[in-house]
Amino acid sequence: MFHQLLRGADATFQVGSEIRGVTYERFAQAVDEHASPGITSPSAVGRLLLAARRRDASDAHNVYHEVMAAPCPDAVLERLARDLLTPFAAAGVQAQAYEAWEP
């Protein structure tokens, strides 16, 4: 399910009438909380926004690596997504089993 978050979608499932899981917005908030202390450049956010406006993936990618401040930022995103989803794992498996069993 964490791949859904990395693609920009919610990672949610239904249990009865209740929706459970993690929204993309919540994931983005967790990424922001992780990255904020790593923003040491006063222009990082501005450069990221300007790169997005220009659709300059290369510049945005460079700022991404700078801000995430990790040798493998994708692994950090995966860990954040998994950490958010872990509390919902058992209920998600039960929901999948129920859907597969339901005639």
C-alpha positions in Angstrom: 0.0 0.0 0.0 2.9 2.4 0.6 3.5 2.5 -3.2 0.1 4.3 -3.5 1.4 7.0 -1.2 4.6 7.3 -3.2 2.5 7.7 -6.4 0.4 10.5 -4.8 -2.7 8.5 -4.0 -4.4 7.7 -0.7 -3.6 4.3 0.9 -7.0 3.5 2.4 -9.4 0.6 2.6 -12.9 0.1 3.9 -13.8 -1.8 7.0 -17.6 -1.9 7.1 -18.7 1.7 6.7 -15.4 3.1 8.0 -12.5 4.2 5.8 -9.1 3.4 7.3 -5.5 4.0 6.2 -3.4 7.0 5.4 -4.3 9.8 3.0 -1.7 11.3 0.7 -2.2 14.6 2.6 -1.1 12.9 5.8 1.9 11.4 4.1 2.9 14.8 2.7 2.7 16.2 6.2 5.0 13.4 7.5 7.5 14.1 4.7 7.3 17.8 5.5 7.9 17.1 9.2 10.9 15.0 8.3 12.4 17.4 5.8 11.9 20.7 7.7 14.9 20.3 9.9 17.0 19.4 6.9 16.2 22.7 5.1 19.4 24.5 5.8 19.3 26.6 2.6 17.1 29.7 2.9 16.2 29.3 -0.7 15.4 25.6 -0.9 11.6 25.9 -0.7 11.7 28.8 -3.2 13.9 26.9 -5.6 11.6 23.8 -5.3 8.5 25.9 -6.0 10.2 27.7 -8.9 11.4 24.4 -10.4 7.9 23.0 -10.1 6.5 26.0 -11.9 9.1 25.6 -14.7 8.4 21.9 -14.7 12.2 21.5 -14.2 12.4 18.0 -12.9 16.2 18.1 -12.7 16.3 21.1 -10.4 13.4 19.8 -8.3 15.3 16.5 -7.9 18.4 18.3 -6.8 16.5 20.2 -4.2 14.8 17.0 -3.1 18.1 15.4 -2.4 19.4 18.5 -0.6 16.3 18.9 1.6 15.9 15.2 2.5 19.5 15.1 3.7 19.9 11.4 3.3 22.1 9.1 1.1 18.9 7.5 -0.2 15.9 9.8 0.2 13.6 7.3 -1.5 14.3 4.9 1.3 13.3 7.6 3.8 10.0 8.1 2.0 9.3 4.4 2.0 10.1 4.2 5.8 7.8 7.1 6.5 5.0 5.6 4.5 5.4 2.2 6.2 5.5 3.8 9.6 2.2 5.5 8.9 0.6 2.4 7.5 1.8 -0.1 10.2 -1.0 0.6 12.6 -3.5 -0.3 9.9 -1.8 -3.5 8.7 -3.9 -6.0 10.6 -7.2 -4.3 9.7 -6.1 -4.0 6.1 -5.3 -7.7 5.8 -8.7 -8.6 7.4 -10.5 -6.3 4.9 -8.7 -7.9 2.0 -9.5 -11.4 3.3 -13.2 -10.4 3.7 -13.3 -9.0 0.1 -11.8 -12.1 -1.3 -14.2 -14.4 0.6 -17.3 -12.4 -0.1 -19.4 -14.0 -2.9 
